[in-house]
Amino acid sequence: MCLSLRTLKRTKNGVLSFCNQSKLFQLVFNNLCFEFYEWELDAFRKHISELDTAYWEKMVSYAPTPRKIPIPVGNKCFVILMDTQEVIELRMLLGLNKSKVTFLHPWEINYRHIEN
């Protein structure tokens, strides 16, 4: 473990941190812990961003488990299963689902102004 671990993002079930000494990113999500170099984290982010959750929910609807979205990890005999909410939270943790704040223009506000 790194002594100079800096937290980059945090959600309810996960933390994304960076270690300056080893130059590794640490992603802890639920009971999973990943350590990535920058190029590995970029590849993982790309894979998670391209994941079609609706497709997997439909294709594996017969599965008896509530988690139906497979995420292959390295070895072909090891697959992580997640549900849609977990994938959404993982995307938020990786900075893929950014909620943009948009400001209204004055003409977009439906307000009747009455001067006293």
C-alpha positions in Angstrom: 0.0 0.0 0.0 1.1 3.5 -0.7 1.6 6.1 2.1 1.0 9.1 -0.2 -2.5 8.0 -1.5 -4.5 10.9 -2.7 -8.3 10.5 -3.2 -9.5 11.6 -6.6 -13.2 10.6 -6.5 -15.5 9.0 -4.0 -19.0 7.5 -4.3 -21.2 5.6 -1.9 -19.6 2.2 -2.8 -16.2 3.2 -4.2 -13.0 5.3 -4.1 -10.6 6.2 -6.9 -7.1 7.2 -5.5 -3.7 7.9 -6.9 -0.3 7.1 -5.4 2.5 9.5 -6.3 5.3 7.1 -5.3 4.2 4.1 -7.4 2.3 6.1 -10.0 -0.6 3.7 -9.7 -4.3 4.4 -9.6 -6.3 2.4 -7.0 -10.0 1.7 -7.7 -11.9 0.2 -4.8 -15.5 -0.6 -5.6 -17.7 -2.7 -3.3 -15.4 -5.7 -2.5 -13.2 -5.3 -5.5 -9.8 -3.6 -5.6 -7.9 -2.8 -8.8 -4.6 -1.2 -9.3 -4.0 0.4 -12.7 -1.2 2.3 -14.4 -2.6 5.3 -16.3 -2.8 3.5 -19.6 -4.6 0.6 -18.0 -7.1 2.9 -16.3 -7.8 4.6 -19.6 -8.5 1.2 -21.3 -10.8 0.2 -18.4 -12.6 3.6 -18.6 -13.0 3.1 -22.4 -14.4 -0.4 -21.9 -16.9 0.7 -19.1 -18.0 3.7 -21.2 -18.8 1.4 -24.2 -20.7 -1.1 -22.1 -24.3 -1.5 -23.2 -26.2 -2.2 -20.0 -29.6 -2.5 -21.7 -28.3 -5.1 -24.1 -26.9 -7.3 -21.3 -30.0 -6.9 -19.1 -32.0 -8.2 -22.0 -29.6 -10.9 -23.2 -29.1 -12.5 -19.8 -32.6 -12.0 -18.5 -32.9 -15.7 -17.8 -30.0 -15.6 -15.2 -31.2 -16.3 -11.7 -28.9 -13.6 -10.2 -29.9 -9.9 -10.0 -26.5 -8.9 -11.5 -26.5 -9.6 -15.2 -23.9 -7.3 -16.7 -20.6 -9.1 -17.3 -17.3 -7.3 -17.1 -14.4 -9.6 -18.1 -11.2 -9.0 -16.2 -7.9 -10.3 -17.5 -8.3 -14.0 -17.2 -11.0 -15.5 -19.4 -12.3 -17.6 -16.5 -12.9 -14.6 -14.2 -15.9 -12.2 -14.9 -17.3 -9.6 -12.6 -21.1 -9.3 -12.6 -22.8 -6.0 -11.9 -26.3 -4.6 -12.1 -27.2 -1.3 -13.9 -27.0 0.9 -10.8 -23.5 -0.4 -10.0 -22.4 0.3 -13.6 -23.8 3.8 -13.3 -22.0 4.4 -10.0 -18.8 3.0 -11.5 -19.1 5.4 -14.4 -19.5 8.3 -12.0 -16.5 7.1 -10.1 -14.4 7.0 -13.3 -15.7 10.4 -14.4 -17.7 9.2 -17.3 -21.1 10.4 -16.2 -20.7 14.1 -15.5 -23.8 15.9 -14.6 -23.6 19.3 -16.3 -25.1 22.2 -14.6 -26.9 24.5 -17.1 -28.0 28.0 -16.2 -31.3 29.3 -17.4 -31.5 32.5 -19.5 -33.9 35.2 -18.2 -36.4 34.5 -21.0 -36.6 30.8 -20.0 -37.9 31.6 -16.5 -41.7 31.5 -16.4 -42.3 34.2 -13.8 -44.9 36.9 -13.7 -43.3 40.0 -12.2 -45.7 42.3 -10.3 -44.4 45.6 -9.0 -46.0 46.8 -5.8 
